[in-house]
Amino acid sequence: MDPEISSPDSHNEEVFNLDRASVDTINAGLVRLHQSAARDIKTEEIELHQSVALNISAANLNTSQTALGMARAPEISMNNSAVGAVRAENVVLNGAAGAIIAEHIELGNAYAGWIAGREVKGEKIETMVLFSPKVEGQVTTLMDTRGVIIAGLISGLFAGMMLLLGRGLFGRK
């Protein structure tokens, strides 16, 4: 396929292979993308390598060096990839994620903004917020409990001072 091809039509096939091309919507049993882009993908199984996809709904998702917007699947495995948001039962991630919601999360060298899971395991996890009753591994959060309390107090104090200053300067008598 020509790298410049962009089709607004849906592609309904049992097996769909895409190499260096762009499509709008894919509905297939098995999807493989290599150096390609797609907006919406609905499939049973998908493999992406050096590709970009906006919205994926699948039963099994495997990526390598890929960027995704939103991914929903029971099983997700991402290597050197980035995703905006993930909803899954089991996630294995080496890379970056904006938000992860899953039952079981296994993170290699990963950064995630928000992580929520029943069980989180990882070698090195860097996150802003982590919600989990069971965590195994080295976790670095942006703020711990003490940091959150101090940030809240300082924010409240600053907002109060600005309110008083605004009333003093612009208040009516």
C-alpha positions as CSV (number, residue, x, y, z in Angstrom):
1,M,0.0,0.0,0.0
2,D,1.0,3.5,-0.7
3,P,2.1,5.4,2.5
4,E,-0.1,8.4,1.6
5,I,-3.3,6.4,1.3
6,S,-6.0,7.5,3.8
7,S,-9.3,5.8,3.6
8,P,-12.5,7.1,5.3
9,D,-14.2,3.7,4.7
10,S,-14.4,0.9,7.2
11,H,-12.4,-2.2,6.5
12,N,-14.2,-5.4,7.5
13,E,-12.1,-8.4,7.0
14,E,-11.1,-11.6,9.0
15,V,-7.4,-10.7,8.8
16,F,-6.2,-7.1,8.2
17,N,-2.5,-6.3,7.6
18,L,-1.4,-2.7,7.2
19,D,2.1,-1.6,6.3
20,R,3.1,2.1,6.0
21,A,-0.4,3.4,5.4
22,S,-3.3,5.1,7.2
23,V,-7.0,4.1,7.6
24,D,-10.0,5.5,9.4
25,T,-11.8,2.4,10.8
26,I,-10.8,-1.3,11.0
27,N,-13.1,-4.2,12.1
28,A,-11.4,-7.5,11.8
29,G,-10.6,-10.7,13.7
30,L,-6.9,-10.2,13.5
31,V,-5.2,-6.8,12.9
32,R,-1.5,-6.2,12.3
33,L,-0.1,-2.7,11.8
34,H,3.5,-1.8,10.9
35,Q,4.5,1.9,10.7
36,S,0.8,2.8,10.1
37,A,-2.0,4.8,11.6
38,A,-5.6,4.1,12.3
39,R,-8.4,6.1,14.1
40,D,-10.7,3.3,15.3
41,I,-9.9,-0.4,15.6
42,K,-12.3,-3.1,16.8
43,T,-10.8,-6.6,16.8
44,E,-10.2,-9.8,18.7
45,E,-6.4,-9.7,18.4
46,I,-4.1,-6.8,17.4
47,E,-0.4,-6.4,17.0
48,L,1.1,-2.9,16.4
49,H,4.7,-2.1,15.7
50,Q,5.9,1.5,15.3
51,S,2.3,2.6,14.7
52,V,-0.3,5.1,16.0
53,A,-3.9,4.4,16.8
54,L,-6.5,6.7,18.5
55,N,-9.1,4.2,19.8
56,I,-8.7,0.5,20.2
57,S,-11.1,-2.1,21.5
58,A,-9.8,-5.7,21.4
59,A,-9.6,-9.0,23.3
60,N,-5.8,-9.1,23.1
61,L,-3.5,-6.1,22.4
62,N,0.3,-6.3,21.8
63,T,2.4,-3.2,20.9
64,S,6.0,-2.3,20.3
65,Q,7.2,1.3,19.9
66,T,3.7,2.5,19.4
67,A,1.5,5.4,20.5
68,L,-2.1,4.9,21.5
69,G,-4.9,7.3,22.6
70,M,-7.3,4.9,24.3
71,A,-7.0,1.2,24.6
72,R,-9.6,-1.3,26.0
73,A,-8.9,-5.0,26.2
74,P,-8.8,-7.8,28.7
75,E,-5.1,-8.5,27.9
76,I,-2.7,-5.7,27.1
77,S,1.1,-5.9,26.6
78,M,3.0,-2.8,25.6
79,N,6.7,-2.6,25.1
80,N,8.5,0.8,24.6
81,S,5.1,2.3,23.9
82,A,2.9,5.2,25.2
83,V,-0.8,5.4,25.8
84,G,-3.2,8.1,27.0
85,A,-5.6,5.8,28.9
86,V,-5.9,2.0,29.4
87,R,-8.8,-0.1,30.7
88,A,-8.0,-3.8,31.0
89,E,-8.0,-6.8,33.3
90,N,-4.2,-7.5,32.9
91,V,-1.7,-4.9,31.7
92,V,2.1,-5.4,31.1
93,L,3.7,-2.0,30.3
94,N,7.2,-0.8,29.6
95,G,6.8,2.8,28.6
96,A,4.4,5.6,29.5
97,A,0.7,5.9,30.3
98,G,-1.5,8.8,31.2
99,A,-4.0,6.6,33.2
100,I,-4.2,2.9,33.8
101,I,-7.2,1.1,35.3
102,A,-6.8,-2.7,35.5
103,E,-7.1,-5.6,37.9
104,H,-3.5,-6.7,37.6
105,I,-0.8,-4.3,36.4
106,E,2.8,-5.2,35.8
107,L,5.2,-2.3,35.0
108,G,8.8,-2.5,33.9
109,N,10.6,0.8,33.5
110,A,7.4,2.8,33.3
111,Y,5.9,6.2,34.1
112,A,2.1,6.6,34.5
113,G,0.2,9.7,35.6
114,W,-2.6,7.7,37.4
115,I,-2.6,4.0,38.3
116,A,-5.6,2.2,39.8
117,G,-5.4,-1.6,40.2
118,R,-6.2,-4.4,42.5
119,E,-2.5,-5.6,42.2
120,V,0.4,-3.6,41.0
121,K,3.9,-5.0,40.4
122,G,6.9,-3.3,39.0
123,E,10.7,-2.9,38.8
124,K,10.7,0.9,38.7
125,I,7.3,2.7,38.8
126,E,7.1,6.5,38.6
127,T,3.6,7.9,39.0
128,M,1.7,10.9,40.2
129,V,-1.1,9.0,41.9
130,L,-1.3,5.3,42.8
131,F,-4.5,3.5,44.1
132,S,-3.9,-0.1,45.0
133,P,-4.3,-2.3,48.0
134,K,-1.3,-4.5,46.9
135,V,1.9,-3.0,45.5
136,E,5.2,-4.9,44.9
137,G,8.3,-3.1,43.7
138,Q,10.0,0.3,43.8
139,V,7.5,3.0,43.5
140,T,8.2,6.7,43.2
141,T,5.3,9.0,43.5
142,L,5.2,12.7,42.8
143,M,3.8,13.4,46.3
144,D,3.4,11.3,49.4
145,T,0.7,11.8,52.0
146,R,2.7,14.5,53.8
147,G,3.4,16.3,50.5
148,V,-0.3,16.3,49.6
149,I,-1.3,17.8,52.9
150,I,1.4,20.5,52.7
151,A,0.4,21.3,49.1
152,G,-3.3,21.6,50.1
153,L,-2.5,23.9,53.0
154,I,-0.2,26.1,50.9
155,S,-2.8,26.3,48.1
156,G,-5.6,27.2,50.6
157,L,-3.4,29.9,52.3
158,F,-2.4,31.3,48.9
159,A,-6.1,31.4,47.6
160,G,-7.2,33.1,50.9
161,M,-4.5,35.7,50.6
162,M,-5.4,36.4,46.9
163,L,-9.1,36.7,47.9
164,L,-8.3,39.2,50.7
165,L,-5.9,41.1,48.4
166,G,-8.5,41.3,45.6
167,R,-11.2,42.5,48.0
168,G,-8.8,45.1,49.4
169,L,-7.8,46.5,46.0
170,F,-11.0,46.1,44.0
171,G,-13.6,45.9,46.8
172,R,-16.5,48.4,46.9
173,K,-17.1,50.6,50.0
